[in-house]
Amino acid sequence: MAELRFATLGLFHEANTFSPLPADLRLFEDGGVFRGEQIIEQYAGSSTTYGGYLAACAELGIEVVPLLAAFVTPTGVITGEAFESLVGEMIERLEDQGPWDGVLLNVHGAAVSEHFPDADAEIAARVRSVVGPEVPVGAVLDMHANVSRALVDELTVTLAYQTNPHVDPGARAEECTRLVLAAARGEIRPEQALVQLPLVVNIARQDTAEQPMADLVAKARELKSRSGVLSVSVVEGFPYADVPEMGMSCIAIHNGDRAQAEAVAQELARSVWEQREALQVKGITVQEALDLAVAAPEGPVVLLDVGDNIGGGAPGDSTEILAAAVKRGLSSLVQTLWDPVSARRCTEAGVGAQLRLEIGAKNPHSAGHPVTVVGQVKALSGGRFEEPTPTHAGFRYFDAGPTAVLETTDGHTIVLNSRSVINSSLRQLHSVGVDPLRYRIVVAKGVNSPRAAYGPIAKRLVVVDTDGVTAMGVERFTYHNRRKPLYPFEDAEFPERR
């Protein structure tokens, strides 16, 4: 059998529409755009979606041609210039290097651009317009996708991560590749069904190792084992994107029978709906979290700073927890802060220098206020580090830009980064000589993304209800475009099959 030829490409962005920091072309091009062989260099061997696509194609004897991969750490909406430039180049490459037997697409599912609220569906539609209706197109969405029917209709195979923190993108990508290959060979005829639930799950109830999500992903696995079912995904959605599709959804794929796919998706959705109250939660305050850390017999106690969740579009420079610890006279705390100004001052002063700095909260939308500290520069770094084990979303290579480690007279260690990098790898600390096990309190900027790395070292994980553009309580945000009714904002009814 002749070798089949697949393209792989994508623009992957989780857009927080409440963040005023746009995902502009400069931000993407600052280390987030890879072309051709660069994609292999960046992602091969990782547990990312691209890593899974590349590994599966090599195993299955598929010629895979990487075209363009664009990514930026979650922030605000994609500018029109960035979207048209990157997607335009992506589509040109797809046209110029075809024809194709299949396409492996890497999109998030919660991308929003200035002109396309459903940016992922627009990308998929442009891909489909090039390859035509017969070429199978597969995609693996983030579990935080706000899945639209328009997106699913453009795809042949739609999967989503089934772990949060997301440690399975590579495995799901391998599964997607096998399904696209089978479709390309005519061995299967995927029929997809989507159920959009009028339901938002609280960000602090999304860990798939905890209830009720653990039971819901188990239900999805059980449904997948039924005869003819090719894939089943429960999707949590992204509550910080003010779009009509915001909310949870369920996707099922059956081999040749759309009615069966719809029945499976509906059954899973019913199970999700029955847990709608359990999928909500109230958090604890900063002061309560510090009380728990002080009372703990030993550390580290990891405080998950929900409102400054870098993986959800927050900047990573909130000082709420740090300021409270300083005010209470608590010591033995370590955390990262996105503060390029302070990092630069430390770099200019050099290792061993004593400095007085105003750190953190330098952006208009940041939570808290700059905190005055006096400390010594203990280490400097270029900010690059590698994590060989699976992390949230599977990323292997990280670049925090020029980085400084500051030990303050208050007994705190602050890792000052020039780029905002998700706290999903302990290598971020280890690479600059910081051992988190030495501290009573470790602050991690996130709620689910840090858990794969920080959970194993934590004597206790505490979810802290802080302010910011990723705050736990969705009632704090003003939505203009979401569906109504939508639980828990309003009472809603289960979407019965029509």
C-alpha positions as a printed Julia matrix, in Angstrom:
498×3 Matrix{Float64}:
   0.0    0.0    0.0
   1.37   3.41  -0.98
   2.46   5.68   1.84
  -0.16   8.26   2.73
   0.73  11.92   3.12
  -0.63  14.01   6.0
  -0.22  17.7    6.8
   0.02  18.93  10.38
  -0.49  22.56  11.32
  -2.36  24.84  13.68
  -2.81  27.98  15.71
  -3.29  27.06  19.36
  -4.5   29.75  21.75
  -6.72  29.92  24.81
  -8.19  33.42  24.76
  -9.26  35.07  28.0
 -11.62  37.79  26.78
 -11.38  39.54  30.16
  -7.64  40.12  29.72
  -6.71  43.48  28.18
  -3.41  42.07  26.87
  -4.0   41.05  23.23
  -2.33  38.12  21.52
  -0.68  40.24  18.86
   1.77  39.26  16.16
   4.76  40.4   18.21
   3.72  38.12  21.06
   3.33  35.11  18.75
   6.6   35.73  16.94
   8.51  36.04  20.2
   9.28  32.33  20.28
   5.82  30.95  19.5
   5.85  30.35  15.74
   7.56  27.34  14.16
   7.71  26.37  10.51
   8.56  23.13   8.75
  11.42  21.26  10.38
  11.37  23.68  13.33
   8.15  21.98  14.44
   9.94  18.64  14.6
  12.84  20.18  16.52
  10.48  21.8   19.02
   7.9   19.07  19.55
   9.27  15.64  18.56
   9.61  13.41  21.6
   7.31  15.59  23.72
   3.89  14.63  25.05
   2.24  17.53  23.24
  -0.36  17.08  20.54
   2.28  17.64  17.87
   4.53  15.14  19.64
   1.74  12.57  19.44
   1.02  13.31  15.78
   4.69  12.95  14.83
   5.17   9.76  16.84
   2.04   8.1   15.45
   2.86   8.99  11.86
   6.35   7.52  12.25
   4.92   4.33  13.72
   2.17   3.97  11.14
   4.31   4.72   8.08
   2.59   8.01   7.26
   4.57  10.78   5.59
   3.81  13.78   7.79
   4.62  17.29   6.59
   4.71  19.93   9.35
   3.64  23.29   7.95
   3.2   25.98  10.59
   2.62  25.84  14.35
   1.66  28.98  16.26
   1.29  29.18  20.04
   1.29  31.83  22.71
   0.76  31.52  26.46
  -2.93  32.19  27.24
  -3.78  35.88  27.22
  -6.4   38.1   25.58
  -8.03  37.86  22.16
  -5.97  37.37  19.0
  -5.58  40.57  17.02
  -6.9   40.64  13.49
  -3.4   41.23  12.15
  -1.98  38.21  13.97
  -4.85  35.94  12.96
  -4.78  36.82   9.28
  -0.99  36.77   9.07
  -0.53  33.39  10.75
  -3.61  31.62   9.43
  -3.06  33.13   6.01
   0.49  31.73   5.87
  -0.74  28.4    7.23
  -3.35  28.08   4.47
  -0.87  29.14   1.78
   1.49  26.38   2.87
  -1.38  23.89   2.89
  -2.31  24.88  -0.68
   1.23  24.99  -2.03
   2.42  21.67  -0.62
  -0.66  19.55  -1.3
  -2.4   17.36  -2.25
  -3.05  15.58   1.04
  -4.5   12.3    2.19
  -5.27  13.68   5.65
  -4.8   16.68   7.92
  -3.86  16.69  11.61
  -4.91  20.01  13.07
  -3.76  21.5   16.37
  -6.32  24.02  17.63
  -7.37  24.73  21.19
 -11.13  25.13  20.95
 -11.26  28.33  23.03
  -9.5   30.69  20.62
 -11.12  34.08  20.03
  -9.91  36.68  17.55
 -11.04  40.26  17.08
 -13.12  39.39  14.02
 -13.91  35.73  14.66
 -15.38  34.86  18.09
 -15.2   31.19  17.05
 -11.65  31.41  15.72
 -11.04  27.65  15.77
 -14.06  26.99  13.54
 -12.81  29.65  11.13
  -9.4   27.95  10.94
 -11.0   24.54  10.38
 -13.28  25.99   7.68
 -10.32  27.47   5.82
  -8.47  24.16   6.0
 -11.55  22.35   4.72
 -11.92  24.81   1.83
  -8.42  23.85   0.67
  -8.54  20.06   1.02
 -12.18  19.54   0.07
 -14.92  17.42   1.65
 -13.36  14.0    1.1
 -10.01  14.43   2.85
 -10.28  13.51   6.56
  -9.32  16.3    8.98
  -8.73  15.44  12.62
  -8.14  17.64  15.64
  -7.42  17.15  19.32
  -8.94  19.95  21.37
  -7.91  21.14  24.79
 -10.25  19.94  27.53
 -11.07  23.63  28.08
 -12.49  24.02  24.59
 -15.8   25.81  24.16
 -16.86  23.46  21.4
 -19.11  24.78  18.65
 -21.14  22.81  16.18
 -19.48  24.84  13.41
 -16.08  23.48  14.44
 -17.19  19.85  14.71
 -18.96  20.07  11.35
 -15.71  21.03   9.62
 -13.8   18.13  11.17
 -13.9   14.42  10.43
 -12.55  13.4   13.83
 -12.83  15.57  16.96
 -11.16  14.45  20.18
 -10.36  16.31  23.39
  -7.9   15.77  26.19
  -9.42  13.69  28.99
  -7.05  14.66  31.79
  -6.77  17.86  33.78
  -3.97  18.66  34.4
  -3.5   17.82  30.75
  -0.98  15.0   30.64
  -2.56  13.05  27.75
  -2.33  15.32  24.66
   0.25  13.05  23.05
  -1.8    9.93  23.64
  -4.96  11.56  22.31
  -3.07  12.78  19.26
  -1.9    9.25  18.53
  -5.5    8.07  18.8
  -6.64  10.85  16.47
  -3.96   9.95  13.92
  -5.09   6.33  13.86
  -8.7    7.36  13.27
  -7.79   9.8   10.49
  -5.66   7.09   8.86
  -8.5    4.57   9.03
 -10.87   7.15   7.53
  -8.38   7.95   4.76
  -8.17   4.25   3.91
 -11.95   3.9    3.91
 -11.87   1.48   6.83
 -14.2    3.59   8.97
 -16.85   6.26   8.39
 -16.82   8.56  11.42
 -20.17  10.05  12.41
 -19.89  12.75  15.06
 -22.35  14.07  17.61
 -22.04  17.1   19.89
 -24.17  17.99  22.91
 -23.63  21.5   24.26
 -24.72  21.72  27.87
 -26.12  24.92  29.39
 -23.59  24.53  32.18
 -20.37  26.15  33.36
 -18.08  24.14  35.63
 -16.1   26.01  38.24
 -12.37  26.05  37.5
 -11.66  24.48  40.9
 -13.83  21.45  40.11
 -11.99  20.49  36.93
  -9.29  18.15  38.25
 -10.03  14.81  36.58
  -8.47  12.9   39.48
 -11.11  14.33  41.84
 -14.87  14.01  41.97
 -17.11  14.58  40.17
 -14.85  14.83  37.08
 -13.2   11.47  37.83
 -16.54   9.69  37.46
 -17.43  11.64  34.31
 -14.23  10.76  32.45
 -14.71   7.17  33.61
 -18.22   7.28  32.13
 -16.76   8.51  28.84
 -14.3    5.58  28.84
 -17.11   3.11  29.52
 -19.2    4.49  26.64
 -16.24   4.28  24.29
 -16.08   0.51  24.88
 -19.46  -0.01  23.23
 -19.66  -1.64  19.83
 -19.01   0.74  16.95
 -18.03   3.68  19.15
 -14.76   5.24  18.0
 -14.27   7.98  20.58
 -16.04   9.77  23.45
 -14.95  13.03  25.08
 -16.29  15.05  27.98
 -15.16  18.66  27.57
 -15.02  21.07  30.5
 -15.09  24.35  28.61
 -13.39  27.65  29.38
 -15.4   30.1   31.52
 -13.14  33.11  30.81
 -14.1   33.37  27.13
 -17.28  35.4   26.71
 -18.66  33.62  23.64
 -21.96  31.88  22.87
 -20.33  28.43  23.01
 -18.94  28.89  26.52
 -19.67  25.85  28.66
 -19.36  22.1   28.95
 -20.0   19.73  26.07
 -19.83  16.07  25.1
 -18.58  14.61  21.83
 -19.12  11.08  20.56
 -17.97   9.45  17.32
 -19.51   6.27  15.92
 -18.46   4.22  12.94
 -21.2    4.83  10.43
 -24.22   5.49  12.66
 -24.99   9.11  13.55
 -28.0    8.14  15.66
 -25.8    5.94  17.83
 -23.25   8.73  18.16
 -26.0   11.09  19.27
 -27.35   8.57  21.79
 -23.89   8.1   23.35
 -23.2   11.85  23.53
 -26.62  12.38  25.06
 -26.08   9.68  27.69
 -22.76  11.19  28.72
 -24.28  14.67  28.8
 -27.05  13.42  31.08
 -24.43  12.14  33.52
 -22.69  15.52  33.45
 -25.96  17.36  34.0
 -26.76  15.27  37.07
 -23.51  16.53  38.61
 -24.12  20.23  37.87
 -24.34  21.23  41.54
 -21.26  19.22  42.46
 -19.38  20.97  39.65
 -19.63  24.25  41.57
 -17.52  25.28  44.57
 -16.63  28.23  46.78
 -13.0   28.95  47.52
 -11.13  30.03  50.63
  -9.61  33.44  51.2
  -5.93  34.35  51.21
  -5.95  34.74  54.99
  -7.63  31.36  55.49
  -5.07  29.76  53.17
  -2.18  31.27  55.12
  -3.76  30.05  58.36
  -3.78  26.52  56.94
  -0.15  26.81  55.87
   0.91  28.0   59.32
  -1.05  25.25  61.04
   0.36  22.48  58.85
   2.81  20.26  60.75
   5.28  20.48  57.86
   5.62  21.9   54.39
   5.54  22.59  51.65
   1.94  23.69  51.52
   1.22  24.64  47.91
  -1.17  27.57  47.54
  -2.86  27.56  44.14
  -3.36  31.2   43.15
  -6.54  30.84  41.09
  -7.03  34.49  40.13
  -3.52  34.68  38.7
  -3.72  31.45  36.71
  -1.15  31.85  33.93
  -2.62  28.85  32.13
  -5.98  30.62  31.98
  -4.8   33.98  30.67
  -3.68  35.81  33.83
  -0.32  37.6   33.74
   1.41  35.79  36.6
   2.32  38.94  38.51
  -0.32  39.12  41.24
   1.0   39.97  44.7
  -2.11  39.19  46.76
  -0.65  36.2   48.57
   2.87  37.63  48.82
   1.65  40.94  50.29
  -0.49  39.14  52.87
   2.45  36.94  53.9
   4.7   39.99  54.27
   2.1   41.83  56.32
   1.72  38.85  58.66
   5.46  38.44  59.03
   5.44  34.93  57.55
   8.67  33.61  56.1
   9.77  30.58  54.06
   7.72  31.33  50.94
   8.76  30.81  47.32
   6.99  31.85  44.15
   7.53  33.12  40.61
   6.54  36.6   39.44
   6.37  37.97  35.92
   8.28  41.22  36.35
  10.72  42.01  33.52
  11.61  45.38  35.05
  12.75  43.88  38.34
  14.45  40.97  36.55
  16.42  43.48  34.48
  17.46  45.48  37.53
  18.72  42.33  39.21
  20.6   41.32  36.07
  22.25  44.72  35.84
  23.21  44.63  39.52
  24.66  41.11  39.35
  24.77  38.12  41.68
  25.37  39.12  45.29
  23.96  42.62  44.91
  21.61  44.0   47.57
  18.57  45.74  46.11
  15.38  47.48  47.16
  12.64  46.75  44.63
   8.95  47.26  44.0
   8.01  43.83  42.65
   4.93  42.53  40.85
   1.54  43.99  39.91
   2.9   46.38  37.32
   0.08  45.91  34.81
  -3.21  47.82  35.02
  -5.27  44.62  35.29
  -3.02  42.89  37.82
  -4.37  41.85  41.22
  -2.76  43.5   44.2
  -0.13  46.25  44.3
   3.65  46.25  43.94
   5.33  44.95  47.09
   8.42  46.65  48.46
  11.18  44.14  49.21
  14.83  44.29  50.14
  16.92  41.34  49.1
  20.01  39.81  47.6
  20.37  38.53  44.05
  21.24  34.86  44.5
  21.22  33.65  40.89
  20.72  34.82  37.31
  19.62  32.79  34.32
  18.67  33.1   30.68
  15.36  31.5   31.65
  15.39  28.46  29.37
  14.66  25.06  30.87
  13.54  21.63  29.73
  11.05  19.26  31.35
  11.43  15.7   29.99
   8.41  14.26  31.82
   4.77  14.88  30.86
   3.49  18.22  32.09
   0.27  20.15  31.63
  -0.35  20.24  27.83
   2.82  18.19  27.33
   5.25  21.04  26.74
   8.93  20.17  27.01
  10.84  23.38  26.28
  10.22  26.6   28.19
  11.64  30.12  27.98
  11.01  32.52  30.86
  13.45  35.09  29.47
  16.14  36.7   31.67
  15.42  35.44  35.18
  16.66  36.44  38.62
  16.36  34.75  42.0
  15.92  37.24  44.82
  16.13  36.24  48.49
  14.43  38.88  50.59
  15.06  39.98  54.14
  11.53  38.76  54.91
  12.7   35.19  54.29
  11.07  34.79  50.87
  12.53  33.6   47.58
  11.12  35.28  44.5
  11.93  34.0   41.02
  11.54  37.02  38.74
  10.78  36.13  35.11
  10.86  38.35  32.04
   8.28  36.17  30.3
   5.16  34.75  31.86
   5.57  30.97  31.98
   2.95  28.55  33.27
   3.91  26.96  36.62
   3.64  23.4   35.33
   7.2   22.16  35.86
   9.41  22.03  38.94
  12.33  22.52  36.58
  11.33  26.18  36.52
  12.63  26.37  40.1
  15.29  23.66  39.98
  16.95  25.2   36.92
  17.8   28.33  38.92
  18.93  26.46  42.02
  15.72  26.73  44.02
  14.48  23.64  45.88
  10.77  24.01  46.71
  11.03  21.32  49.39
  12.96  23.79  51.57
   9.95  26.08  51.96
   6.84  25.97  54.09
   4.76  27.84  51.49
   4.96  27.45  47.73
   2.74  29.7   45.62
   1.79  28.27  42.22
   0.08  30.5   39.68
  -2.8   28.3   38.6
  -5.37  25.83  39.82
  -5.08  22.66  37.71
  -2.01  23.17  35.53
   0.51  23.08  38.43
  -0.87  19.9   39.99
   1.05  17.31  37.96
   4.33  18.91  39.05
   3.54  20.37  42.47
   1.06  17.78  43.71
   3.69  15.08  44.4
   5.79  17.4   46.6
   2.93  19.09  48.44
   1.98  18.1   51.96
  -1.22  19.89  51.13
  -2.71  21.63  48.07
  -4.88  24.64  48.88
  -7.04  26.35  46.27
  -7.03  30.08  47.04
  -9.84  32.32  45.82
  -7.81  35.33  44.71
  -8.81  38.2   42.46
  -7.8   38.58  38.83
  -8.9   37.8   35.28
  -9.15  34.09  36.16
 -10.96  34.46  39.48
 -12.78  31.39  40.73
 -16.25  32.92  40.94
 -17.66  33.46  37.44
 -20.29  35.74  38.97
 -17.55  38.4   39.25
 -17.4   38.81  35.48
 -19.74  40.7   33.18
 -20.68  38.6   30.18
 -22.26  40.03  27.04
 -22.24  37.1   24.63
 -22.87  33.93  26.63
 -25.94  31.77  26.2
 -28.97  32.2   28.45
 -30.07  30.39  30.49
 -26.74  29.0   31.65
 -26.22  27.27  34.97
 -25.15  28.44  37.58
 -26.02  31.97  36.4
 -29.63  30.95  35.84
 -31.75  27.85  36.2
 -31.54  25.81  33.02
 -32.97  22.63  31.57
 -31.18  19.64  30.12
 -31.02  19.82  26.29
 -33.17  16.87  25.32
 -32.42  15.09  22.05
 -34.48  16.39  19.16
